[in-house]
């Protein structure tokens, strides 16, 4: 314990000596291959052997838990509690997807049977959660599924997964920003495209720019960059507001509900239910991002098991 504490102190001293915001070439391209044109040419000529090595090589638990952490000069300080993680896990899943996709699929996809679509997607997400929970307890690192795949299946599969994760992040962020913009426009004027700017020179379907969505994402990411704890507090506030809205919708919906709206229950048949299940699964995908906070908690294994159990329930 004493040795670990001294190591943590050395990491803290290093991060205090060097600023996080640096713009040197060495900071963006630290590898030896980028030091000069000759080193880059030499590395390029070894592409095939290096690729073969990556196809077959695998990481290890010890490297992900210890060696990879040593390579980081700005270590992540553990500042979250089980309460923070509980609400972060809730906020990462229950968001714009629930409010936007539900109505869309109820109208065009599954009809009233959208509740079954959510049930099917929920079971699928639950199985994924159980797998992530097992890996998260065994390898509590911030890399998430990328680190798990490096250990289990190798670097090449992890590289492909990393590309999918980045794509998912971009699509999710775009959906979040567009949801905010659409609802705000609907409040100001009954037109979801009210704030969008049409550019005739762009191709159809890509000719509407959304500055409000961009502003929302800039603000959200700006707050996230200020620190994990501040982000946790913001998430706690927004998640509580979300809970209140959901409760309000459920209560008012049951009060004014009409059984005639449930007929026909399967307007698009079983095919529509399954297709909508694939769409509404997007509402659950936020649990993947919760894995990036696995190095932040003060007490690792106990709260992982607790929070995953609560989420499964």
PLY file of the C-alpha trace (Angstrom):
ply
format ascii 1.0
element vertex 313
property float x
property float y
property float z
element edge 312
property int vertex1
property int vertex2
end_header
0.00 0.00 0.00
2.84 2.36 0.86
4.53 1.69 -2.46
1.28 2.30 -4.34
0.81 5.56 -2.45
4.33 6.72 -3.35
3.71 5.81 -7.00
0.48 7.81 -6.97
2.36 10.77 -5.49
4.97 10.59 -8.25
2.22 10.61 -10.87
0.61 13.63 -9.17
3.93 15.51 -9.10
4.50 14.76 -12.79
1.06 15.98 -13.79
1.64 19.18 -11.78
4.97 19.88 -13.46
3.68 19.55 -17.02
0.55 21.23 -18.31
-2.14 19.14 -19.94
-2.59 21.69 -22.74
0.49 21.51 -24.95
0.84 21.95 -28.69
4.26 20.60 -29.58
4.85 18.05 -32.32
6.17 15.63 -29.68
2.84 15.79 -27.86
0.79 14.89 -30.94
3.27 12.39 -32.45
5.24 10.86 -29.56
6.26 7.70 -31.42
9.82 7.33 -32.70
8.45 6.72 -36.21
7.46 10.39 -36.52
10.73 11.93 -35.39
12.05 12.43 -38.95
11.33 11.47 -42.53
13.92 8.68 -42.44
12.40 7.08 -39.33
8.94 7.35 -40.86
10.17 5.74 -44.09
11.79 2.94 -42.11
8.59 2.34 -40.16
6.55 2.41 -43.36
8.74 -0.30 -44.93
8.01 -2.50 -41.89
4.23 -2.15 -42.25
3.58 -5.76 -43.23
5.58 -7.35 -40.38
4.09 -4.91 -37.89
0.57 -5.59 -39.16
1.14 -9.34 -38.87
2.34 -8.80 -35.33
-0.77 -6.81 -34.51
-3.01 -9.46 -36.01
-1.62 -12.10 -33.69
-0.59 -10.17 -30.58
-2.72 -9.84 -27.47
-2.44 -7.64 -24.44
-2.52 -8.89 -20.84
-4.33 -8.02 -17.64
-1.07 -6.91 -16.03
-0.27 -4.53 -18.88
-3.71 -2.91 -18.91
-3.82 -2.53 -15.13
-0.26 -1.42 -14.49
2.02 -0.78 -17.48
-0.52 1.19 -19.50
-1.24 3.34 -16.46
2.46 4.06 -15.98
2.67 5.41 -19.53
0.09 8.09 -18.74
1.70 11.24 -17.36
-1.70 12.64 -16.30
-3.31 9.88 -14.22
-7.02 9.89 -13.53
-7.77 10.77 -9.92
-10.44 8.67 -8.27
-13.12 11.15 -7.27
-16.45 9.33 -7.76
-18.61 7.48 -5.26
-21.13 4.71 -5.85
-23.86 7.38 -5.82
-22.13 9.27 -8.64
-21.73 6.12 -10.70
-25.34 5.14 -10.16
-26.62 8.41 -11.63
-23.96 8.49 -14.34
-25.08 5.04 -15.46
-28.70 6.21 -15.41
-27.93 9.41 -17.29
-25.89 7.62 -19.93
-28.87 5.45 -20.87
-32.05 7.43 -20.14
-31.81 10.48 -22.36
-32.83 11.84 -25.73
-33.25 8.37 -27.20
-36.18 7.54 -24.94
-38.00 10.79 -25.68
-37.36 10.93 -29.43
-37.31 7.35 -30.70
-40.33 6.09 -28.74
-42.84 8.28 -30.56
-41.18 7.75 -33.90
-41.33 3.97 -33.68
-44.80 3.95 -32.14
-46.05 5.83 -35.19
-44.03 4.32 -38.02
-42.58 1.06 -36.71
-44.41 -1.05 -34.15
-47.45 0.91 -33.07
-48.57 0.24 -29.47
-46.37 -2.88 -29.55
-43.35 -0.59 -29.18
-43.43 -1.65 -25.53
-42.50 -5.15 -26.71
-39.73 -3.66 -28.84
-38.29 -2.03 -25.75
-38.60 -5.31 -23.85
-36.69 -7.20 -26.56
-33.99 -4.55 -26.71
-33.84 -4.46 -22.92
-33.16 -8.19 -22.70
-30.44 -7.89 -25.33
-28.87 -4.95 -23.50
-29.10 -6.86 -20.21
-27.03 -9.73 -21.65
-24.42 -7.22 -22.81
-24.43 -5.57 -19.41
-23.73 -8.86 -17.69
-20.74 -9.44 -19.97
-19.45 -5.93 -19.37
-19.94 -6.33 -15.64
-17.77 -9.45 -15.62
-15.01 -7.78 -17.61
-15.32 -4.53 -15.66
-14.67 -6.26 -12.35
-11.75 -8.31 -13.71
-10.11 -5.45 -15.66
-11.13 -2.14 -14.05
-9.58 0.25 -16.56
-10.84 3.26 -18.49
-10.46 1.63 -21.91
-13.73 -0.24 -21.61
-14.51 -2.73 -24.36
-11.36 -1.72 -26.27
-9.16 -2.92 -23.40
-11.23 -6.08 -22.93
-10.89 -7.01 -26.60
-7.14 -6.35 -26.55
-6.81 -8.91 -23.80
-9.24 -11.50 -25.10
-9.10 -11.28 -28.91
-6.05 -9.21 -29.78
-5.08 -5.76 -31.03
-6.61 -6.02 -34.51
-10.13 -6.84 -33.27
-9.77 -4.11 -30.64
-8.79 -1.65 -33.39
-11.96 -2.47 -35.35
-14.04 -2.12 -32.18
-12.42 1.26 -31.45
-13.55 2.50 -34.88
-17.10 1.31 -34.13
-17.01 3.03 -30.74
-15.95 6.35 -32.31
-18.68 6.02 -34.95
-21.24 5.29 -32.26
-20.08 8.33 -30.30
-20.48 10.58 -33.34
-23.94 9.25 -34.18
-25.03 9.47 -30.54
-23.76 13.03 -30.18
-25.50 14.06 -33.41
-28.75 12.54 -32.17
-28.43 14.34 -28.85
-27.79 17.73 -30.42
-30.54 17.31 -32.98
-33.03 16.29 -30.27
-32.37 19.46 -28.29
-32.65 21.62 -31.41
-35.82 19.93 -32.60
-37.68 20.25 -29.30
-36.54 23.84 -28.79
-37.74 24.75 -32.27
-41.06 23.05 -31.59
-41.48 25.14 -28.44
-40.66 28.42 -30.15
-42.57 27.66 -33.33
-44.36 24.50 -34.28
-41.63 23.54 -36.73
-38.81 21.17 -35.80
-36.59 22.66 -38.54
-37.18 26.27 -37.52
-33.55 26.87 -36.42
-31.93 24.94 -39.26
-30.21 26.71 -42.14
-30.82 25.45 -45.66
-27.84 25.35 -48.04
-29.00 24.79 -51.61
-25.54 23.83 -52.87
-25.47 20.75 -50.61
-26.99 17.41 -51.56
-30.59 16.75 -50.58
-30.78 15.26 -47.10
-27.53 16.99 -46.11
-28.58 20.55 -46.92
-29.90 21.56 -43.49
-27.31 22.87 -41.03
-28.19 23.00 -37.34
-26.23 25.67 -35.41
-28.28 25.11 -32.24
-27.28 21.43 -32.15
-23.63 22.41 -32.57
-23.93 24.96 -29.74
-25.51 22.36 -27.44
-22.69 19.88 -28.09
-20.03 22.56 -27.55
-21.54 23.50 -24.19
-21.96 19.88 -23.10
-18.41 18.94 -24.08
-17.03 22.11 -22.55
-18.56 21.20 -19.19
-17.28 17.63 -19.52
-13.74 18.94 -20.12
-13.77 20.92 -16.87
-13.64 17.75 -14.79
-15.35 14.49 -13.95
-16.82 15.67 -10.66
-18.48 18.71 -12.22
-19.84 16.51 -14.98
-21.21 14.16 -12.34
-23.06 16.99 -10.61
-24.52 18.22 -13.88
-25.58 14.69 -14.77
-27.21 14.29 -11.34
-29.31 17.42 -11.85
-30.35 16.57 -15.41
-31.09 12.95 -14.50
-33.40 14.02 -11.68
-35.18 16.37 -14.06
-35.49 13.46 -16.51
-36.98 11.22 -13.82
-39.54 13.90 -12.96
-40.49 14.28 -16.63
-40.86 10.53 -17.10
-43.02 10.21 -13.97
-45.15 13.14 -15.15
-45.64 11.58 -18.59
-46.53 8.19 -17.10
-49.05 9.64 -14.63
-50.71 11.97 -17.12
-50.63 9.29 -19.80
-52.45 6.77 -17.61
-54.95 9.41 -16.50
-55.91 10.34 -20.06
-55.30 6.99 -21.70
-57.84 5.38 -24.03
-57.93 1.67 -24.73
-58.98 2.43 -28.30
-55.44 3.72 -28.93
-54.12 0.21 -28.37
-56.11 -1.25 -31.26
-54.64 -2.62 -33.42
-51.81 -3.60 -31.12
-49.67 -5.03 -33.95
-50.36 -2.74 -36.92
-47.11 -3.77 -38.63
-46.95 -7.34 -37.37
-44.07 -9.12 -35.68
-41.66 -7.78 -38.30
-42.40 -4.21 -37.23
-41.81 -5.09 -33.58
-38.42 -6.65 -34.29
-37.34 -3.84 -36.60
-38.32 -1.25 -34.00
-36.43 -3.23 -31.36
-33.26 -2.74 -33.41
-33.93 1.01 -33.53
-34.89 1.59 -29.88
-31.76 -0.30 -28.79
-30.02 3.02 -29.39
-31.66 4.21 -26.17
-29.66 1.60 -24.23
-26.24 2.04 -25.83
-25.11 4.65 -23.31
-24.02 1.92 -20.88
-20.90 1.48 -23.02
-19.71 4.98 -22.12
-20.14 4.26 -18.45
-17.15 1.96 -18.79
-14.85 4.93 -19.45
-15.30 5.96 -15.80
-13.99 2.68 -14.42
-10.78 4.32 -13.19
-12.58 7.14 -11.42
-14.27 5.43 -8.41
-12.60 5.51 -5.00
-13.60 1.93 -4.18
-13.50 -0.21 -7.30
-14.90 -3.71 -7.10
-17.65 -3.18 -4.53
-19.35 -0.31 -6.31
-19.00 -1.91 -9.74
-20.94 -4.92 -8.56
-23.50 -2.76 -6.76
-24.18 -0.39 -9.64
-24.29 -3.11 -12.28
-26.71 -5.08 -10.10
-29.00 -2.06 -9.70
-28.90 -1.36 -13.40
-29.69 -4.96 -14.26
-32.70 -4.83 -11.96
0 1
1 2
2 3
3 4
4 5
5 6
6 7
7 8
8 9
9 10
10 11
11 12
12 13
13 14
14 15
15 16
16 17
17 18
18 19
19 20
20 21
21 22
22 23
23 24
24 25
25 26
26 27
27 28
28 29
29 30
30 31
31 32
32 33
33 34
34 35
35 36
36 37
37 38
38 39
39 40
40 41
41 42
42 43
43 44
44 45
45 46
46 47
47 48
48 49
49 50
50 51
51 52
52 53
53 54
54 55
55 56
56 57
57 58
58 59
59 60
60 61
61 62
62 63
63 64
64 65
65 66
66 67
67 68
68 69
69 70
70 71
71 72
72 73
73 74
74 75
75 76
76 77
77 78
78 79
79 80
80 81
81 82
82 83
83 84
84 85
85 86
86 87
87 88
88 89
89 90
90 91
91 92
92 93
93 94
94 95
95 96
96 97
97 98
98 99
99 100
100 101
101 102
102 103
103 104
104 105
105 106
106 107
107 108
108 109
109 110
110 111
111 112
112 113
113 114
114 115
115 116
116 117
117 118
118 119
119 120
120 121
121 122
122 123
123 124
124 125
125 126
126 127
127 128
128 129
129 130
130 131
131 132
132 133
133 134
134 135
135 136
136 137
137 138
138 139
139 140
140 141
141 142
142 143
143 144
144 145
145 146
146 147
147 148
148 149
149 150
150 151
151 152
152 153
153 154
154 155
155 156
156 157
157 158
158 159
159 160
160 161
161 162
162 163
163 164
164 165
165 166
166 167
167 168
168 169
169 170
170 171
171 172
172 173
173 174
174 175
175 176
176 177
177 178
178 179
179 180
180 181
181 182
182 183
183 184
184 185
185 186
186 187
187 188
188 189
189 190
190 191
191 192
192 193
193 194
194 195
195 196
196 197
197 198
198 199
199 200
200 201
201 202
202 203
203 204
204 205
205 206
206 207
207 208
208 209
209 210
210 211
211 212
212 213
213 214
214 215
215 216
216 217
217 218
218 219
219 220
220 221
221 222
222 223
223 224
224 225
225 226
226 227
227 228
228 229
229 230
230 231
231 232
232 233
233 234
234 235
235 236
236 237
237 238
238 239
239 240
240 241
241 242
242 243
243 244
244 245
245 246
246 247
247 248
248 249
249 250
250 251
251 252
252 253
253 254
254 255
255 256
256 257
257 258
258 259
259 260
260 261
261 262
262 263
263 264
264 265
265 266
266 267
267 268
268 269
269 270
270 271
271 272
272 273
273 274
274 275
275 276
276 277
277 278
278 279
279 280
280 281
281 282
282 283
283 284
284 285
285 286
286 287
287 288
288 289
289 290
290 291
291 292
292 293
293 294
294 295
295 296
296 297
297 298
298 299
299 300
300 301
301 302
302 303
303 304
304 305
305 306
306 307
307 308
308 309
309 310
310 311
311 312
